[in-house]
Amino acid sequence: MPSGGSRKPKKAGIIKKKKKEELTRSSEASSRGIRERTKWRKHRREMELKRLEEKRIQEEAEQLRRKTEEQKKVFKKAYEEFERSLQDSESLQKEVETVLSDYRKAKNHFKIKVQFESNDFIATQQIENTQFSAAADRIRSSEIQLFKMEGELEKTKQIRDDYIRDLNQSWYTRLWRFLY
């Protein structure tokens, strides 16, 4: 049961129903009028349904059109981004190619330079080796001469020491030594 509120009696609906029944039971003319009205209502309903269907189709077409426009915009944006990235990659590729070309040129230049310098270095080393050999020979001969001169110097020192000692001795000792 409903709480609180007052309910209206269903008399109004029942009365209308009774009137309808009376009208349908009445004469043929009234029945024809009902058929005409029903036919007209049916036609009007079909027209309304047709209009609603056309409106729905138009809305769907408009939605599809907006969707395709949006997809075109998205595609155009993606295509522009792709073109930009393609141009960037092409410019980067050109830069890489120039760097590689410069690297190859520098590498070849250094190769040639190293070859010339290594040839010069080898020639210089050979000259230095011959000069070192000649210097070593001169040093050895100088050492031999120095050794001989040291021997001579020792003899000279011995003679000098003997002479100084002899000078300090008396004359008869010197004579005695000279004789024997």
N, CA, C and O of each residue as an XYZ file, in Angstrom:
720
protein
N       0.827     -1.183      0.000
C       0.000      0.000      0.000
C       0.862      1.234      0.000
O       1.909      1.299      0.644
N       0.393      2.199     -0.735
C       1.180      3.414     -0.767
C       1.099      4.132      0.562
O       0.078      4.109      1.248
N       2.196      4.764      0.903
C       2.250      5.438      2.187
C       1.808      6.876      2.035
O       2.323      7.588      1.173
N       0.928      7.292      2.795
C       0.594      8.693      2.886
C      -0.304      9.248      1.814
O      -1.393      9.688      2.184
N      -0.008      9.284      0.589
C      -0.688     10.066     -0.426
C      -2.091      9.577     -0.744
O      -2.459      8.435     -0.467
N      -2.848     10.470     -1.327
C      -4.206     10.095     -1.706
C      -4.202      9.648     -3.146
O      -3.522     10.245     -3.980
N      -4.938      8.625     -3.447
C      -4.989      8.116     -4.816
C      -6.261      8.602     -5.478
O      -7.323      8.724     -4.869
N      -6.087      8.874     -6.768
C      -7.269      9.279     -7.523
C      -7.966      8.011     -7.980
O      -7.316      7.011     -8.285
N      -9.194      8.051     -8.024
C      -9.897      6.867     -8.513
C      -9.693      6.722    -10.010
O      -9.461      7.716    -10.699
N      -9.773      5.516    -10.519
C      -9.530      5.232    -11.918
C     -10.794      5.445    -12.752
O     -10.960      4.822    -13.800
N     -11.625      6.268    -12.318
C     -12.895      6.482    -13.001
C     -12.691      7.147    -14.346
O     -13.385      6.813    -15.307
N     -11.760      8.079    -14.440
C     -11.573      8.826    -15.689
C     -11.145      7.890    -16.796
O     -11.654      7.985    -17.913
N     -10.204      6.974    -16.509
C      -9.749      6.028    -17.520
C     -10.847      5.073    -17.915
O     -10.955      4.698    -19.082
N     -11.641      4.685    -16.985
C     -12.721      3.736    -17.245
C     -13.794      4.405    -18.098
O     -14.360      3.780    -18.995
N     -14.068      5.656    -17.823
C     -15.084      6.391    -18.573
C     -14.653      6.528    -20.025
O     -15.469      6.330    -20.925
N     -13.424      6.853    -20.268
C     -12.913      7.009    -21.630
C     -13.011      5.696    -22.368
O     -13.376      5.661    -23.543
N     -12.692      4.636    -21.696
C     -12.739      3.306    -22.298
C     -14.175      2.967    -22.706
O     -14.407      2.408    -23.777
N     -15.099      3.299    -21.872
C     -16.509      3.026    -22.162
C     -16.967      3.824    -23.365
O     -17.695      3.310    -24.214
N     -16.545      5.087    -23.445
C     -16.925      5.933    -24.565
C     -16.381      5.361    -25.862
O     -17.070      5.376    -26.882
N     -15.160      4.860    -25.835
C     -14.545      4.265    -27.018
C     -15.339      3.063    -27.464
O     -15.622      2.893    -28.650
N     -15.691      2.245    -26.523
C     -16.458      1.043    -26.844
C     -17.808      1.410    -27.455
O     -18.281      0.753    -28.383
N     -18.409      2.449    -26.930
C     -19.696      2.889    -27.461
C     -19.538      3.388    -28.880
O     -20.376      3.125    -29.743
N     -18.462      4.107    -29.113
C     -18.231      4.643    -30.451
C     -17.975      3.516    -31.434
O     -18.455      3.574    -32.566
N     -17.241      2.506    -31.040
C     -16.966      1.401    -31.938
C     -18.212      0.573    -32.178
O     -18.353     -0.011    -33.252
N     -19.118      0.501    -31.223
C     -20.343     -0.272    -31.373
C     -21.407      0.490    -32.163
O     -22.407     -0.081    -32.600
N     -21.177      1.756    -32.333
C     -22.201      2.568    -32.987
C     -22.250      2.301    -34.474
O     -21.806      1.243    -34.922
N     -22.739      3.167    -35.198
C     -23.048      2.981    -36.618
C     -21.818      2.750    -37.473
O     -20.670      2.893    -37.054
N     -22.151      2.375    -38.729
C     -21.103      2.098    -39.706
C     -20.324      3.357    -40.024
O     -19.118      3.282    -40.255
N     -20.939      4.457    -40.045
C     -20.287      5.726    -40.369
C     -19.241      6.051    -39.330
O     -18.133      6.487    -39.643
N     -19.608      5.835    -38.122
C     -18.623      6.118    -37.092
C     -17.478      5.131    -37.171
O     -16.332      5.491    -36.899
N     -17.761      3.915    -37.531
C     -16.710      2.912    -37.688
C     -15.786      3.306    -38.834
O     -14.569      3.140    -38.764
N     -16.399      3.830    -39.885
C     -15.586      4.288    -41.014
C     -14.698      5.445    -40.581
O     -13.540      5.520    -40.990
N     -15.214      6.330    -39.776
C     -14.431      7.464    -39.268
C     -13.255      6.990    -38.435
O     -12.156      7.540    -38.496
N     -13.524      5.942    -37.648
C     -12.437      5.388    -36.830
C     -11.391      4.781    -37.736
O     -10.192      4.958    -37.522
N     -11.854      4.055    -38.761
C     -10.882      3.455    -39.692
C     -10.058      4.531    -40.384
O      -8.845      4.396    -40.545
N     -10.740      5.608    -40.794
C     -10.020      6.702    -41.454
C      -8.999      7.323    -40.496
O      -7.847      7.579    -40.846
N      -9.480      7.551    -39.274
C      -8.556      8.138    -38.291
C      -7.388      7.198    -38.027
O      -6.238      7.628    -37.940
N      -7.697      5.899    -37.899
C      -6.646      4.914    -37.652
C      -5.682      4.886    -38.829
O      -4.464      4.834    -38.661
N      -6.265      4.924    -40.031
C      -5.431      4.927    -41.236
C      -4.533      6.169    -41.243
O      -3.336      6.091    -41.515
N      -5.160      7.334    -40.930
C      -4.400      8.589    -40.909
C      -3.326      8.553    -39.827
O      -2.197      8.996    -40.039
N      -3.699      8.011    -38.649
C      -2.713      7.898    -37.563
C      -1.571      6.991    -37.984
O      -0.402      7.290    -37.741
N      -1.919      5.888    -38.614
C      -0.901      4.941    -39.089
C       0.030      5.635    -40.085
O       1.253      5.517    -40.009
N      -0.593      6.368    -41.031
C       0.196      7.089    -42.040
C       1.106      8.128    -41.366
O       2.289      8.250    -41.684
N       0.498      8.885    -40.408
C       1.278      9.890    -39.696
C       2.421      9.228    -38.921
O       3.541      9.738    -38.889
N       2.128      8.109    -38.310
C       3.162      7.372    -37.553
C       4.271      6.903    -38.492
O       5.453      7.007    -38.164
N       3.883      6.383    -39.666
C       4.894      5.952    -40.639
C       5.746      7.131    -41.095
O       6.965      7.014    -41.225
N       5.091      8.275    -41.337
C       5.825      9.479    -41.748
C       6.790      9.922    -40.639
O       7.930     10.303    -40.904
N       6.309      9.862    -39.408
C       7.154     10.246    -38.265
C       8.347      9.302    -38.159
O       9.479      9.738    -37.949
N       8.080      7.993    -38.306
C       9.169      7.008    -38.251
C      10.160      7.234    -39.393
O      11.374      7.131    -39.217
N       9.604      7.547    -40.575
C      10.462      7.813    -41.729
C      11.337      9.041    -41.469
O      12.539      9.026    -41.735
N      10.705     10.122    -40.936
C      11.451     11.334    -40.601
C      12.535     11.045    -39.561
O      13.665     11.517    -39.686
N      12.181     10.266    -38.535
C      13.160      9.908    -37.504
C      14.307      9.090    -38.097
O      15.471      9.287    -37.749
N      13.958      8.165    -39.002
C      14.985      7.337    -39.648
C      15.916      8.210    -40.499
O      17.135      8.038    -40.473
N      15.325      9.154    -41.258
C      16.145     10.064    -42.070
C      17.044     10.923    -41.185
O      18.214     11.148    -41.496
N      16.473     11.399    -40.076
C      17.253     12.216    -39.144
C      18.413     11.407    -38.569
O      19.535     11.902    -38.455
N      18.120     10.133    -38.202
C      19.171      9.262    -37.669
C      20.260      9.029    -38.721
O      21.452      9.065    -38.415
N      19.830      8.788    -39.962
C      20.796      8.565    -41.048
C      21.643      9.818    -41.266
O      22.857      9.731    -41.455
N      20.982     11.002    -41.239
C      21.732     12.253    -41.399
C      22.733     12.449    -40.268
O      23.865     12.873    -40.504
N      22.322     12.144    -39.042
C      23.231     12.275    -37.897
C      24.417     11.327    -38.035
O      25.562     11.694    -37.769
N      24.115     10.081    -38.465
C      25.208      9.121    -38.670
C      26.148      9.599    -39.770
O      27.368      9.488    -39.654
N      25.550     10.142    -40.858
C      26.375     10.660    -41.952
C      27.235     11.823    -41.460
O      28.415     11.921    -41.798
N      26.632     12.701    -40.658
C      27.384     13.836    -40.109
C      28.498     13.345    -39.186
O      29.613     13.866    -39.208
N      28.179     12.333    -38.375
C      29.198     11.750    -37.495
C      30.334     11.154    -38.310
O      31.508     11.367    -38.006
N      29.976     10.404    -39.349
C      31.001      9.814    -40.215
C      31.837     10.895    -40.893
O      33.058     10.785    -40.998
N      31.143     11.953    -41.357
C      31.873     13.048    -42.001
C      32.860     13.687    -41.018
O      34.016     13.928    -41.364
N      32.393     13.961    -39.783
C      33.287     14.542    -38.766
C      34.439     13.596    -38.449
O      35.588     14.006    -38.291
N      34.086     12.309    -38.362
C      35.119     11.304    -38.057
C      36.166     11.252    -39.167
O      37.365     11.200    -38.893
N      35.704     11.267    -40.432
C      36.672     11.246    -41.544
C      37.490     12.529    -41.573
O      38.685     12.498    -41.866
N      36.845     13.674    -41.266
C      37.594     14.943    -41.200
C      38.681     14.845    -40.128
O      39.824     15.244    -40.348
N      38.308     14.313    -38.977
C      39.274     14.163    -37.877
C      40.396     13.211    -38.279
O      41.569     13.464    -38.005
N      40.016     12.105    -38.938
C      41.035     11.155    -39.388
C      41.954     11.793    -40.420
O      43.160     11.544    -40.422
N      41.378     12.624    -41.306
C      42.202     13.329    -42.288
C      43.199     14.244    -41.584
O      44.375     14.293    -41.947
N      42.711     14.975    -40.563
C      43.598     15.871    -39.816
C      44.715     15.083    -39.140
O      45.885     15.464    -39.198
N      44.333     13.975    -38.497
C      45.326     13.141    -37.812
C      46.327     12.587    -38.814
O      47.534     12.594    -38.569
N      45.812     12.103    -39.955
C      46.699     11.557    -40.987
C      47.628     12.639    -41.531
O      48.823     12.410    -41.716
N      47.057     13.831    -41.785
C      47.870     14.934    -42.311
C      48.963     15.312    -41.319
O      50.109     15.546    -41.702
N      48.600     15.369    -40.047
C      49.572     15.701    -39.009
C      50.668     14.634    -38.936
O      51.854     14.953    -38.851
N      50.252     13.363    -38.971
C      51.226     12.265    -38.927
C      52.106     12.290    -40.169
O      53.308     12.038    -40.085
N      51.510     12.594    -41.325
C      52.277     12.649    -42.575
C      53.294     13.790    -42.532
O      54.437     13.623    -42.958
N      52.872     14.963    -42.009
C      53.807     16.087    -41.881
C      54.944     15.726    -40.925
O      56.105     16.045    -41.182
N      54.606     15.067    -39.832
C      55.633     14.633    -38.872
C      56.588     13.649    -39.535
O      57.801     13.715    -39.340
N      56.021     12.731    -40.324
C      56.844     11.758    -41.048
C      57.771     12.469    -42.029
O      58.957     12.150    -42.111
N      57.226     13.438    -42.777
C      58.047     14.194    -43.738
C      59.172     14.933    -43.016
O      60.313     14.944    -43.480
N      58.847     15.551    -41.877
C      59.866     16.274    -41.110
C      60.959     15.324    -40.629
O      62.148     15.621    -40.740
N      60.539     14.180    -40.095
C      61.531     13.221    -39.600
C      62.349     12.660    -40.756
O      63.539     12.388    -40.596
N      61.723     12.484    -41.925
C      62.452     12.007    -43.102
C      63.495     13.032    -43.532
O      64.630     12.670    -43.842
N      63.118     14.310    -43.553
C      64.077     15.356    -43.907
C      65.203     15.423    -42.883
O      66.372     15.570    -43.240
N      64.839     15.313    -41.602
C      65.869     15.317    -40.559
C      66.824     14.152    -40.737
O      68.039     14.309    -40.617
N      66.270     12.981    -41.024
C      67.135     11.802    -41.184
C      68.015     11.947    -42.417
O      69.173     11.529    -42.400
N      67.478     12.539    -43.500
C      68.299     12.753    -44.692
C      69.433     13.725    -44.403
O      70.568     13.499    -44.824
N      69.132     14.810    -43.684
C      70.192     15.770    -43.364
C      71.224     15.135    -42.432
O      72.424     15.368    -42.576
N      70.751     14.333    -41.475
C      71.688     13.644    -40.580
C      72.542     12.647    -41.354
O      73.732     12.494    -41.078
N      71.934     11.973    -42.321
C      72.688     11.017    -43.132
C      73.766     11.745    -43.934
O      74.890     11.257    -44.052
N      73.423     12.915    -44.488
C      74.420     13.700    -45.227
C      75.552     14.133    -44.303
O      76.724     14.086    -44.678
N      75.192     14.556    -43.091
C      76.217     14.960    -42.128
C      77.124     13.786    -41.788
O      78.343     13.936    -41.708
N      76.525     12.619    -41.589
C      77.320     11.421    -41.273
C      78.239     11.087    -42.438
O      79.398     10.726    -42.237
N      77.718     11.209    -43.664
C      78.545     10.918    -44.836
C      79.710     11.894    -44.939
O      80.823     11.492    -45.277
N      79.468     13.182    -44.650
C      80.572     14.147    -44.697
C      81.585     13.851    -43.596
O      82.791     13.963    -43.811
N      81.095     13.474    -42.421
C      82.026     13.132    -41.330
C      82.860     11.919    -41.716
O      84.071     11.898    -41.497
N      82.207     10.898    -42.298
C      82.949      9.706    -42.730
C      83.954     10.054    -43.821
O      85.075      9.545    -43.823
N      83.556     10.919    -44.745
C      84.464     11.334    -45.815
C      85.667     12.069    -45.226
O      86.810     11.808    -45.600
N      85.395     12.995    -44.298
C      86.494     13.717    -43.645
C      87.392     12.751    -42.886
O      88.615     12.890    -42.893
N      86.775     11.770    -42.230
C      87.556     10.782    -41.480
C      88.465      9.998    -42.416
O      89.641      9.786    -42.120
N      87.908      9.566    -43.558
C      88.726      8.800    -44.519
C      89.879      9.646    -45.048
O      91.007      9.168    -45.162
N      89.587     10.919    -45.373
C      90.643     11.804    -45.873
C      91.740     11.968    -44.823
O      92.928     11.861    -45.128
N      91.326     12.227    -43.584
C      92.303     12.411    -42.508
C      93.093     11.128    -42.285
O      94.304     11.166    -42.066
N      92.404      9.994    -42.342
C      93.075      8.702    -42.145
C      94.124      8.477    -43.228
O      95.253      8.086    -42.933
N      93.748      8.727    -44.487
C      94.706      8.567    -45.585
C      95.863      9.547    -45.448
O      97.015      9.188    -45.691
N      95.561     10.782    -45.061
C      96.609     11.791    -44.868
C      97.593     11.338    -43.785
O      98.810     11.413    -43.961
N      97.039     10.867    -42.663
C      97.916     10.414    -41.579
C      98.704      9.172    -41.977
O      99.857      9.009    -41.576
N      98.080      8.291    -42.771
C      98.790      7.099    -43.237
C     100.018      7.501    -44.044
O     101.125      7.016    -43.812
N      99.790      8.406    -45.004
C     100.897      8.862    -45.853
C     101.945      9.568    -45.008
O     103.144      9.344    -45.177
N     101.490     10.424    -44.098
C     102.414     11.162    -43.239
C     103.227     10.199    -42.378
O     104.437     10.364    -42.223
N     102.555      9.192    -41.818
C     103.256      8.209    -40.976
C     104.257      7.415    -41.803
O     105.355      7.116    -41.335
N     103.875      7.070    -43.049
C     104.813      6.336    -43.900
C     106.066      7.167    -44.160
O     107.187      6.678    -44.023
N     105.861      8.438    -44.541
C     107.020      9.294    -44.794
C     107.844      9.482    -43.526
O     109.071      9.394    -43.547
N     107.145      9.742    -42.417
C     107.867      9.958    -41.165
C     108.554      8.684    -40.698
O     109.655      8.741    -40.150
N     107.920      7.537    -40.909
C     108.565      6.285    -40.496
C     109.782      6.011    -41.374
O     110.805      5.529    -40.887
N     109.671      6.323    -42.684
C     110.844      6.173    -43.554
C     111.956      7.111    -43.106
O     113.121      6.719    -43.032
N     111.580      8.368    -42.805
C     112.575      9.323    -42.300
C     113.142      8.846    -40.969
O     114.342      8.965    -40.724
N     112.289      8.311    -40.118
C     112.737      7.830    -38.814
C     113.710      6.666    -38.969
O     114.731      6.597    -38.284
N     113.373      5.745    -39.890
C     114.262      4.592    -40.124
C     115.606      5.070    -40.649
O     116.658      4.611    -40.203
N     115.562      6.014    -41.617
C     116.820      6.550    -42.160
C     117.605      7.256    -41.059
O     118.820      7.090    -40.953
N     116.918      8.036    -40.251
C     117.582      8.744    -39.146
C     118.165      7.745    -38.161
O     119.273      7.938    -37.660
N     117.426      6.679    -37.880
C     117.933      5.654    -36.963
C     119.186      4.993    -37.526
O     120.148      4.747    -36.799
N     119.165      4.711    -38.814
C     120.348      4.091    -39.425
C     121.545      5.032    -39.350
O     122.658      4.613    -39.034
N     121.303      6.309    -39.644
C     122.399      7.294    -39.550
C     122.900      7.373    -38.118
O     124.107      7.382    -37.877
N     121.968      7.431    -37.162
C     122.368      7.496    -35.754
C     123.140      6.247    -35.350
O     124.131      6.334    -34.626
N     122.685      5.077    -35.820
C     123.397      3.835    -35.486
C     124.826      3.860    -36.020
O     125.764      3.471    -35.324
N     124.983      4.323    -37.267
C     126.355      4.395    -37.813
C     127.174      5.408    -37.040
O     128.350      5.172    -36.762
N     126.559      6.551    -36.683
C     127.289      7.558    -35.904
C     127.632      7.019    -34.518
O     128.733      7.243    -34.017
N     126.687      6.308    -33.900
C     126.969      5.713    -32.588
C     128.083      4.672    -32.686
O     128.937      4.584    -31.803
N     128.071      3.884    -33.763
C     129.136      2.879    -33.945
C     130.489      3.569    -34.090
O     131.480      3.165    -33.481
N     130.507      4.627    -34.918
C     131.765      5.363    -35.110
C     132.210      5.986    -33.796
O     133.392      5.951    -33.456
N     131.260      6.559    -33.054
C     131.606      7.175    -31.772
C     132.094      6.115    -30.793
O     133.038      6.355    -30.041
N     131.455      4.934    -30.796
C     131.882      3.856    -29.898
C     133.294      3.403    -30.265
O     134.118      3.147    -29.387
N     133.568      3.305    -31.576
C     134.931      2.947    -32.005
C     135.930      3.997    -31.536
O     137.000      3.665    -31.025
N     135.570      5.272    -31.714
C     136.482      6.341    -31.265
C     136.668      6.304    -29.753
O     137.771      6.520    -29.253
N     135.595      6.031    -29.034
C     135.707      5.957    -27.563
C     136.616      4.803    -27.169
O     137.451      4.948    -26.275
N     136.459      3.640    -27.837
C     137.326      2.499    -27.521
C     138.788      2.836    -27.804
O     139.675      2.550    -27.001
N     139.017      3.449    -28.966
C     140.414      3.798    -29.282
C     140.933      4.836    -28.295
O     142.100      4.803    -27.905
N     140.050      5.769    -27.889
C     140.465      6.767    -26.897
C     140.753      6.099    -25.562
O     141.700      6.474    -24.871
N     139.932      5.098    -25.189
C     140.171      4.386    -23.932
C     141.511      3.654    -23.978
O     142.264      3.637    -23.005
N     141.789      3.049    -25.137
C     143.084      2.347    -25.278
C     144.227      3.337    -25.140
O     145.210      3.087    -24.442
N     144.076      4.485    -25.835
C     145.113      5.517    -25.735
C     145.218      6.023    -24.307
O     146.317      6.246    -23.799
N     144.074      6.205    -23.662
C     144.079      6.667    -22.279
C     144.764      5.651    -21.376
O     145.535      6.022    -20.490
N     144.486      4.377    -21.597
C     145.122      3.325    -20.806
C     146.649      3.363    -20.999
O     147.413      3.258    -20.040
N     147.071      3.518    -22.271
C     148.513      3.623    -22.554
C     149.099      4.850    -21.872
O     150.174      4.790    -21.276
N     148.373      5.974    -21.967
C     148.880      7.207    -21.367
C     148.947      7.080    -19.851
O     149.863      7.615    -19.227
N     147.976      6.368    -19.243
C     148.019      6.156    -17.799
C     149.249      5.335    -17.423
O     149.918      5.595    -16.422
N     149.526      4.325    -18.271
C     150.752      3.532    -18.032
C     151.992      4.407    -18.123
O     152.883      4.318    -17.278
N     152.050      5.253    -19.147
C     153.170      6.183    -19.313
C     153.246      7.119    -18.122
O     154.329      7.406    -17.612
N     152.076      7.599    -17.676
C     152.036      8.516    -16.544
C     152.553      7.835    -15.288
O     153.276      8.448    -14.502
N     152.191      6.582    -15.093
C     152.679      5.828    -13.929
C     154.205      5.720    -13.976
O     154.893      5.918    -12.975
N     154.706      5.402    -15.163
C     156.171      5.304    -15.308
C     156.816      6.644    -15.017
O     157.834      6.720    -14.328
N     156.206      7.719    -15.554
C     156.763      9.057    -15.344
C     156.722      9.408    -13.868
O     157.678      9.971    -13.334
N     155.603      9.075    -13.197
C     155.499      9.342    -11.761
C     156.566      8.562    -10.991
O     157.187      9.079    -10.062
N     156.761      7.321    -11.396
C     157.773      6.476    -10.736
C     159.160      7.105    -10.903
O     159.945      7.186     -9.958
N     159.433      7.545    -12.131
C     160.735      8.169    -12.399
C     160.869      9.431    -11.577
O     161.916      9.666    -10.972
N     159.840     10.240    -11.543
C     159.893     11.474    -10.773
C     160.095     11.180     -9.296
O     160.930     11.803     -8.641
N     159.317     10.216     -8.764
C     159.473      9.868     -7.346
C     160.896      9.371     -7.060
O     161.507      9.722     -6.051
N     161.395      8.550     -7.974
C     162.766      8.058     -7.804
C     163.754      9.224     -7.839
O     164.685      9.277     -7.035
N     163.554     10.133     -8.748
C     164.460     11.265     -8.883
C     164.419     12.113     -7.622
O     165.459     12.538     -7.121
N     163.179     12.367     -7.091
C     163.062     13.180     -5.881
C     163.715     12.462     -4.712
O     164.372     13.107     -3.895
N     163.560     11.176     -4.608
C     164.164     10.410     -3.528
C     165.690     10.437     -3.662
O     166.429     10.568     -2.686
N     166.110     10.310     -4.891
C     167.556     10.334     -5.116
C     168.139     11.686     -4.754
O     169.255     11.763     -4.242
N     167.402     12.747     -5.012
C     167.913     14.074     -4.687
C     168.060     14.244     -3.182
O     168.947     14.954     -2.708
N     167.208     13.607     -2.463
C     167.263     13.726     -1.012
C     168.401     12.874     -0.405
O     168.808     13.102      0.734
N     168.890     11.929     -1.148
C     169.976     11.087     -0.617
C     171.331     11.779     -0.868
O     171.458     12.703     -1.671
N     172.257     11.310     -0.184
C     173.597     11.901     -0.345
C     174.205     11.482     -1.665
O     173.721     10.563     -2.326
N     175.310     12.192     -2.055
C     175.893     11.974     -3.386
C     176.557     10.639     -3.512
O     176.533     10.045     -4.590
N     177.172     10.122     -2.414
C     177.875      8.837     -2.501
C     176.875      7.694     -2.576
O     177.175      6.656     -3.165
N     175.672      7.863     -1.983
C     174.656      6.819     -2.062
C     174.150      6.742     -3.496
O     173.884      5.666     -4.031
N     174.033      7.875     -4.075
C     173.557      7.909     -5.456
C     174.585      7.259     -6.368
O     174.229      6.528     -7.292
N     175.819      7.516     -6.118
C     176.889      6.945     -6.938
C     176.910      5.442     -6.757
O     177.008      4.686     -7.724
N     176.819      5.023     -5.523
C     176.812      3.604     -5.219
C     175.675      2.918     -5.942
O     175.867      1.830     -6.484
N     174.538      3.498     -5.968
C     173.381      2.932     -6.658
C     173.593      2.933     -8.148
O     173.203      1.995     -8.843
N     174.208      3.981     -8.638
C     174.457      4.079    -10.052
C     175.397      2.994    -10.521
O     175.241      2.444    -11.611
N     176.339      2.702     -9.719
C     177.327      1.698    -10.082
C     176.735      0.302    -10.007
O     177.023     -0.543    -10.854
N     175.957      0.068     -9.057
C     175.412     -1.284     -8.896
C     174.040     -1.319     -9.376
O     173.396     -2.368     -9.330
